[in-house]
Amino acid sequence: MAAQDVVAGLKEELTCPICLSIYSNPVSLGCGHSFCKECILEARSRRPSPQGPFSCPLCQARADPAALLQPNVQLRSIAQKFLDAPAPQEEEEPEVQREEKGESSGQEDGVVLCDFCLQEPQPAAKTCLSCEAALCQAHLIKHNTKSPSKDHVLMEPCDAQILAKRRCPQHGKLLECYCETDKVCICMLCCVMSSHKNHKIITLEEAFSRAQSVFPETLNKVESHEAELKQSMENLLKQEEEVQTMEHLQKSQLESLYEEVHLQINNKKEEVLKALSQRKEEQLSQIRSEIQKYKEVKDAVSCDIKELKVLRDEKDHLLFVKAFAAIQAREHEPVPDADSIKLLTLPVIVDESITNNTLRFLEDFFSRVQFLFKTLPVHEHLTFTVRSKYEIRCSCKKVTPSSVGFPRAKGLPHVLSDQKFSEGCHFWEVDTSNATCWKLGIIHQTFELYLERSHDYLRVIDSFIPVKEEKFTTAPKVIRLFLDCGRDTLSFYDVSVKDGDPDVSVRFIESVSSSGSYPVRATFGVYDGSLNLL
């Protein structure tokens, strides 16, 4: 038994660390380690840069190229004598182990292979950080029996990219410490030689423990930041929609004003409309720019969250601390509560070469345009209660008659808004598609202005006196009433969308004077069907 142990020990000393066979034509490096000549040549050829400096596969010592292949005559002689000696009987390898070896020969994708196996590389059991090499079980045993290798750091198998991340890019040493001042992983040389030497340095284990303690708080903070970004984006999208709606309303108002001056200001009309469209594009461009900015920030924060959630299960202290420190270092700017964009006053320049009469007319016209854009209309969502001697069923947004048996001679049953209007610009919209006989307008103690539908006619009525009557082929579905207390006017628009084209979705019907008497209320009358406030 003792003889077998001696033979086994001698065989181990005569075994090449690369091929794990008895030395064949052994050569020695300057560090004293020996290898088969073919093995060391093969290992050298497999380096990323074959022409660069070469290091010993065992101790990583730089080898002198001139002395790289110096034959070790004495070792070769001993190895040859060992091979010529009668081989002792060896126990048969268990069948189970042979089957396991056979199964391990088939490699799966993504498996890290041993760097020392030259013919048929086996899956690596460990990776040596000191040697920067992956080792199969056989080479690992050989590696651990060498005295200089006993203090090497071993970890789970990983590829070259992971190994590169675990070394200091400045000194090439293992990252074993954490700088709390700069929040980065550093090596031992960084602690004493670089700019980190006066910083607060802790071990990776301590950094990992501290990071774990604040991890839930950091995740909640980033998720809260993402929610704030989402809310800001929703606010911007809402503003974008409001700007679109307001632009259509203002465009229709400009169209109605330009119809009053006809050909005299036709050129000026195109200029103002173009300025309005440019103003809209500037505002929409600003809003969309903000949306894109918040989207990019939100995407970055979402990536942080995904990384944090993936990082939650990371057990490797170094990888966890490095990734977590990188995420913490990213700046998260505070999200504003709300953003607002206001339409600026539409610039209009009057040509001084026109006649005095035309100039006065245009000055009055442009003052009205400026007033229109200075005083933006408010979309009123009206509420009302029953104020008629005829019963009307009404909810917060719907008006219906309680019966249809009352005499028509006494007029339509109607309801008044709770709100009173004395100043500013206001508009409200009513869906009339479910009624065939209705009236919409404003009422005062001394007058009543309204738009009425009866059969196939629309009539504008001023205190029971018809102002305009027109016959229609397609009944309007949605009516907009625009009250301008500054100009003492009430305007009616058909805002039914035609073929989905927003440019023709607003049609001016008529504008009448309110005589400057205030306050007024909105009035709604219906004979059959129902009216719905939008």
C-alpha positions in Angstrom: 0.0 0.0 0.0 2.9 2.3 0.9 4.5 1.5 -2.5 1.4 2.5 -4.3 1.3 5.8 -2.4 4.9 6.5 -3.4 4.1 5.7 -7.0 1.0 7.9 -6.9 3.0 10.8 -5.4 5.7 10.4 -8.0 3.2 10.3 -10.8 1.5 13.5 -9.6 4.9 15.3 -9.6 5.6 14.0 -13.1 2.2 15.1 -14.5 1.9 18.0 -16.8 -0.6 20.6 -15.3 -2.2 21.1 -18.8 -2.7 17.7 -20.3 -2.7 15.8 -16.9 -0.4 13.2 -18.5 3.2 12.2 -17.8 5.6 14.8 -19.2 6.5 14.4 -22.8 9.5 16.4 -23.9 9.1 18.8 -20.9 10.3 22.4 -21.0 10.7 24.8 -18.0 9.8 28.5 -17.7 11.7 31.1 -15.7 9.4 30.8 -12.8 10.4 27.1 -12.4 7.1 25.5 -13.6 7.4 22.8 -16.3 5.0 21.7 -19.0 5.0 19.5 -22.1 6.4 21.3 -25.0 3.4 20.8 -27.2 1.0 21.8 -24.3 2.8 25.1 -23.6 2.9 25.9 -27.3 -0.8 25.2 -27.7 -1.6 27.3 -24.6 0.5 30.1 -26.0 -1.3 30.0 -29.4 -4.7 30.1 -27.8 -4.1 33.5 -26.2 -6.1 36.5 -27.6 -2.8 38.1 -28.7 -0.2 35.4 -29.6 2.5 38.0 -30.3 2.2 39.7 -26.9 3.9 38.8 -23.6 3.2 35.4 -22.2 2.5 34.4 -18.6 2.8 31.1 -16.8 -0.5 29.3 -16.8 -0.1 28.4 -13.1 1.4 31.5 -11.4 0.8 34.1 -14.0 4.5 35.1 -13.9 5.8 36.8 -17.0 7.9 34.3 -19.1 11.0 35.3 -21.0 10.3 34.5 -24.7 14.0 33.7 -25.2 14.0 31.1 -22.5 10.4 29.9 -23.0 11.2 26.5 -24.5 14.4 25.5 -22.6 14.3 21.6 -22.4 14.3 20.2 -18.9 16.6 17.2 -19.5 16.6 15.9 -16.0 12.8 15.9 -15.7 12.5 14.3 -19.1 14.8 11.5 -18.0 12.9 10.9 -14.8 9.6 10.9 -16.7 10.9 8.4 -19.2 12.2 6.0 -16.4 8.8 6.2 -14.7 7.1 5.3 -18.0 9.4 2.4 -18.6 8.8 1.0 -15.1 6.1 -1.7 -14.7 2.8 -0.1 -14.1 1.0 -1.1 -10.8 -2.5 -2.5 -11.1 -5.1 0.1 -10.7 -8.6 -0.4 -9.4 -11.3 -0.3 -12.0 -13.0 2.9 -12.2 -16.6 2.6 -11.0 -19.1 2.3 -13.9 -21.1 5.1 -12.5 -18.1 7.5 -12.8 -17.5 6.3 -16.3 -21.1 7.0 -17.2 -20.8 10.5 -15.7 -17.7 11.2 -17.6 -19.4 10.1 -20.8 -22.4 12.3 -20.2 -20.2 15.3 -19.4 -18.5 15.1 -22.8 -21.6 16.5 -24.5 -21.5 20.3 -23.8 -24.4 22.6 -23.6 -24.6 26.1 -25.0 -23.5 28.7 -22.5 -21.3 26.3 -20.4 -17.9 27.7 -19.4 -15.2 25.4 -20.5 -11.9 24.6 -18.8 -9.0 26.7 -20.2 -6.4 24.0 -19.5 -8.1 21.2 -21.5 -6.7 21.3 -25.0 -8.2 18.3 -26.8 -11.7 18.0 -25.4 -12.4 20.9 -23.0 -14.5 19.8 -20.0 -17.0 22.1 -18.2 -15.3 24.3 -15.6 -15.9 23.6 -11.9 -14.4 26.8 -10.7 -12.8 30.0 -12.0 -9.5 31.2 -10.4 -9.5 35.0 -10.2 -5.7 35.0 -9.5 -4.9 32.9 -12.6 -7.9 34.3 -14.6 -8.6 30.8 -15.8 -11.5 28.4 -15.7 -10.7 24.9 -14.3 -12.4 21.6 -14.7 -12.5 19.3 -11.7 -9.3 17.5 -12.7 -7.3 20.7 -13.3 -8.8 22.2 -10.1 -7.4 19.4 -8.0 -4.1 19.8 -9.6 -4.3 23.6 -9.1 -5.1 23.3 -5.4 -2.2 20.9 -4.6 0.3 23.5 -5.7 1.6 25.6 -2.8 1.6 28.9 -4.6 -2.0 28.4 -5.7 -3.5 27.6 -2.3 -4.2 31.2 -1.6 -5.8 32.0 -4.9 -9.4 33.2 -5.0 -11.9 30.7 -6.5 -15.5 31.5 -7.6 -18.2 30.0 -9.7 -17.4 29.5 -13.4 -17.6 32.7 -15.4 -16.4 34.0 -18.8 -13.7 36.6 -19.6 -16.1 39.5 -19.6 -17.1 38.8 -16.0 -13.5 38.4 -15.0 -12.6 41.7 -16.6 -15.3 43.4 -14.5 -13.8 42.0 -11.3 -10.4 43.6 -11.8 -9.4 47.3 -11.3 -9.1 48.9 -14.8 -6.2 51.1 -13.5 -4.1 48.5 -11.6 -5.4 45.2 -12.8 -5.9 43.9 -9.3 -9.0 42.2 -7.9 -11.7 44.6 -6.7 -11.8 43.8 -2.9 -12.9 47.1 -1.3 -15.6 49.7 -1.6 -15.1 53.5 -1.5 -18.0 55.1 0.2 -16.8 58.6 -0.7 -17.0 57.9 -4.5 -19.4 54.9 -4.3 -17.2 52.6 -6.4 -15.5 49.3 -6.0 -11.7 49.5 -5.9 -8.7 47.3 -5.4 -6.1 47.4 -2.6 -3.7 49.6 -4.6 -6.4 52.1 -5.1 -6.7 52.4 -1.3 -3.1 53.4 -0.9 -1.9 54.9 -4.2 -4.7 56.6 -6.1 -7.1 59.4 -5.3 -9.0 57.0 -2.9 -6.3 56.9 -0.3 -7.9 59.5 2.0 -11.4 58.3 1.4 -13.6 56.1 3.6 -13.0 52.5 2.6 -14.9 49.5 3.7 -15.0 45.8 2.7 -17.2 44.4 0.0 -19.1 42.3 2.6 -19.8 45.4 4.6 -20.9 47.3 1.5 -23.2 44.5 0.5 -24.8 44.4 4.0 -25.4 48.2 3.9 -26.8 48.1 0.4 -29.2 45.3 1.4 -30.5 47.4 4.3 -31.5 50.4 2.0 -32.5 48.4 -1.0 -36.3 48.3 -0.3 -36.3 52.1 0.4 -34.4 52.8 -2.9 -36.7 50.6 -4.9 -39.8 52.4 -3.5 -38.2 55.8 -4.2 -37.5 54.9 -7.8 -41.0 53.5 -8.3 -42.4 56.7 -6.8 -40.3 58.7 -9.2 -41.7 56.7 -12.1 -45.3 57.3 -10.9 -44.6 61.1 -10.7 -43.2 61.0 -14.3 -46.2 59.1 -15.5 -48.6 61.7 -13.9 -46.6 64.6 -15.5 -46.9 62.9 -18.9 -50.6 62.5 -18.4 -50.9 66.2 -17.6 -48.9 67.1 -20.7 -51.1 64.9 -22.9 -54.2 66.6 -21.4 -52.7 70.0 -22.1 -52.0 68.9 -25.7 -55.7 67.9 -26.1 -56.8 71.2 -24.6 -54.6 73.2 -27.0 -56.0 71.3 -30.0 -59.6 72.0 -28.9 -58.9 75.6 -28.1 -57.2 76.1 -31.5 -60.3 74.8 -33.3 -62.5 77.1 -31.3 -60.3 80.2 -31.9 -60.0 79.3 -35.5 -63.8 79.2 -35.9 -64.1 82.6 -34.1 -61.5 84.2 -36.4 -63.4 82.8 -39.4 -66.6 84.5 -38.2 -64.8 87.8 -37.7 -63.1 87.7 -41.1 -66.5 87.1 -42.7 -67.5 90.6 -41.5 -64.7 92.4 -43.5 -64.8 90.3 -46.6 -62.2 91.2 -49.3 -60.8 94.3 -47.6 -58.7 92.2 -45.2 -58.5 88.9 -47.0 -54.7 89.1 -47.1 -54.6 90.0 -43.5 -56.9 87.1 -42.7 -54.4 84.6 -44.1 -51.6 86.2 -42.1 -53.4 85.9 -38.8 -54.6 82.4 -39.5 -51.0 81.4 -40.4 -49.7 83.1 -37.2 -52.3 81.2 -35.2 -51.3 77.9 -36.7 -47.7 78.7 -36.1 -48.5 79.5 -32.5 -50.3 76.2 -32.1 -47.3 74.3 -33.6 -44.9 76.1 -31.3 -47.0 75.2 -28.3 -47.6 71.6 -29.4 -43.9 71.3 -30.2 -43.1 72.5 -26.7 -45.5 70.0 -25.1 -44.4 67.1 -27.3 -40.7 68.0 -26.4 -41.6 67.8 -22.7 -43.5 64.5 -23.3 -40.5 63.0 -25.1 -38.2 64.2 -22.3 -40.3 62.7 -19.6 -40.7 59.5 -21.6 -36.9 59.2 -21.9 -36.5 59.8 -18.2 -39.4 57.4 -17.4 -37.8 54.7 -19.7 -34.5 55.2 -17.8 -36.2 54.9 -14.5 -38.1 51.8 -15.7 -34.8 50.3 -16.7 -33.5 51.1 -13.2 -36.5 49.4 -11.6 -36.0 46.3 -13.8 -32.3 46.2 -12.9 -33.1 46.6 -9.2 -35.7 43.8 -9.4 -33.2 41.5 -11.1 -30.5 42.6 -8.7 -32.7 41.6 -5.8 -31.8 38.0 -6.2 -28.1 38.6 -6.9 -26.0 36.7 -4.3 -22.5 37.8 -5.5 -21.5 40.6 -3.3 -19.3 42.4 -5.8 -21.8 42.2 -8.7 -24.6 43.4 -6.4 -22.6 46.3 -5.0 -21.3 47.5 -8.3 -24.7 47.4 -10.0 -26.5 48.9 -7.1 -23.9 51.7 -6.7 -24.3 52.5 -10.5 -28.1 52.7 -10.1 -27.9 54.9 -7.0 -25.4 57.2 -8.7 -27.9 58.1 -11.5 -29.6 61.4 -10.9 -33.4 61.5 -10.6 -34.5 65.0 -11.0 -37.7 66.1 -9.1 -40.9 66.0 -11.2 -42.8 69.3 -11.3 -46.4 69.2 -10.1 -47.9 70.6 -13.4 -46.9 72.4 -16.5 -49.0 74.9 -18.3 -48.7 76.5 -21.7 -50.7 79.7 -22.5 -51.4 81.0 -26.0 -49.7 84.3 -26.5 -51.4 87.4 -28.0 -51.7 87.0 -31.7 -49.4 89.5 -33.3 -51.1 91.7 -36.0 -49.6 94.7 -37.7 -51.8 97.3 -39.5 -50.6 98.7 -42.8 -50.4 102.5 -42.3 -50.8 103.2 -46.0 -54.5 102.3 -46.1 -57.1 105.0 -45.9 -58.2 106.5 -42.6 -61.6 104.9 -42.8 -60.2 101.4 -43.5 -57.6 102.0 -40.8 -60.3 102.8 -38.2 -62.3 99.8 -39.3 -59.2 97.5 -39.1 -58.1 98.9 -35.8 -61.5 98.1 -34.4 -61.4 94.6 -35.9 -57.9 93.8 -34.6 -58.7 95.1 -31.2 -61.6 92.6 -31.1 -59.2 89.8 -32.3 -56.7 90.8 -29.5 -59.5 90.8 -27.0 -60.5 87.4 -28.2 -57.0 85.9 -27.5 -56.4 87.9 -24.3 -59.7 86.6 -22.8 -59.7 82.9 -23.4 -63.1 81.3 -23.3 -64.0 78.9 -20.4 -65.8 75.7 -21.1 -68.7 75.7 -18.7 -70.0 72.4 -17.5 -73.4 73.8 -16.5 -75.7 72.6 -13.7 -79.4 73.5 -13.5 -82.6 73.1 -11.5 -86.3 73.2 -12.6 -87.5 76.8 -13.1 -90.4 76.3 -15.4 -94.1 76.0 -14.9 -93.9 72.9 -17.1 -92.3 69.9 -15.6 -88.9 68.8 -16.9 -86.9 65.9 -15.7 -83.3 66.9 -15.4 -80.1 65.3 -14.1 -76.6 66.8 -14.0 -76.2 66.5 -17.8 -79.5 65.6 -19.3 -82.8 67.4 -19.9 -86.0 65.6 -20.9 -89.8 66.6 -20.8 -91.9 64.8 -18.4 -94.7 64.5 -21.0 -95.5 65.6 -24.5 -99.1 66.4 -24.0 -98.8 70.1 -23.1 -100.0 72.8 -25.5 -97.3 74.0 -27.9 -98.8 77.5 -27.9 -97.4 78.1 -24.4 -93.9 77.5 -25.6 -91.3 74.8 -25.0 -90.7 73.7 -21.4 -87.3 74.9 -20.4 -84.8 74.9 -17.5 -82.2 77.6 -16.6 -78.6 77.1 -15.5 -77.7 77.7 -11.9 -74.7 79.8 -13.1 -75.0 83.4 -13.9 -72.7 85.2 -16.4 -71.7 88.9 -16.3 -68.1 89.0 -17.7 -65.5 87.0 -19.6 -65.9 84.5 -22.4 -67.8 81.2 -21.9 -69.0 78.4 -24.0 -70.9 75.2 -23.6 -71.8 72.4 -25.9 -75.1 70.4 -26.2 -75.8 67.1 -27.9 -79.1 67.5 -29.7 -79.1 64.3 -31.7 -81.8 62.7 -29.6 -84.3 65.6 -30.0 -86.3 67.0 -33.0 -87.7 70.1 -31.3 -85.5 72.2 -29.0 -84.1 75.6 -28.1 -80.8 76.7 -26.7 -79.7 80.2 -25.6 -79.5 82.7 -22.8 -82.2 84.5 -20.8 -82.4 87.8 -19.0 -85.3 89.6 -17.2 -85.7 91.8 -20.3 -84.8 89.6 -23.2 -84.2 86.0 -24.4 -81.8 84.9 -27.2 -81.8 81.4 -28.5 -81.4 79.0 -31.4 -84.4 76.9 -32.1 -84.9 73.8 -34.2 -88.4 73.0 -35.5 -88.8 70.3 -38.1 -86.2 70.9 -40.9 -85.4 74.6 -39.9 -83.0 76.3 -37.6 -84.1 79.7 -36.4 -82.2 82.4 -34.4 -84.7 84.2 -32.1 -84.2 87.6 -30.3 -87.0 88.1 -27.8 -89.6 86.2 -30.0 -88.4 88.0 -33.2 -86.7 85.8 -35.8 -83.3 87.0 -36.7 -82.3 84.2 -39.1 -83.9 81.1 -40.5 -82.2 78.4 -42.6 -83.3 75.0 -43.8 -81.0 72.0 -43.4 -80.7 68.7 -45.1 -78.6 67.1 -42.3 -79.6 67.9 -38.7 -76.8 69.3 -36.5 -75.8 66.9 -33.8 -73.8 69.1 -31.4 -74.4 72.8 -30.9 -71.8 75.1 -29.3 -73.0 78.4 -27.6 -70.3 81.0 -27.2 -71.0 84.0 -24.9 -68.7 86.9 -25.1 -69.6 89.4 -22.3 -66.9 91.8 -23.4 -68.4 92.2 -26.9 -72.0 91.6 -25.8 -72.5 88.8 -28.3 -73.9 85.3 -28.3 -72.7 83.0 -31.1 -74.0 79.7 -32.3 -71.9 77.0 -34.0 -72.5 73.6 -35.4 -69.6 71.5 -34.1 -70.8 68.1 -35.5 -67.8 66.3 -36.9 -68.1 65.8 -40.6 -66.4 62.7 -42.0 -63.9 62.9 -39.2 -62.1 66.0 -40.6 -61.4 68.4 -37.6 -60.8 71.3 -40.0 -64.5 71.3 -41.0 -65.9 70.2 -37.7 -67.0 73.8 -36.7 -69.6 75.7 -38.7 -70.6 79.2 -37.8 -74.4 79.7 -37.7 -75.1 83.2 -36.4 -74.0 85.8 -33.8 -76.5 88.1 -32.1 -76.1 91.0 -29.6 -77.0 90.6 -26.0 -77.7 94.3 -25.5 -75.2 94.5 -22.7 -77.7 93.5 -20.0 -76.3 91.2 -17.3 -76.3 88.8 -15.5 -77.8 86.2 -17.9 -78.4 82.4 -17.5 -78.2 79.6 -20.0 -81.6 78.2 -21.0 -82.5 74.8 -22.4 -85.9 73.8 -23.9 -87.0 70.5 -25.4 -90.4 69.2 -26.7 -89.5 65.6 -27.3 -86.4 63.4 -26.9 -83.6 64.7 -24.7 -80.7 67.2 -24.6 -77.3 66.1 -23.2 -74.7 68.6 -21.9 -71.2 67.8 -22.9 
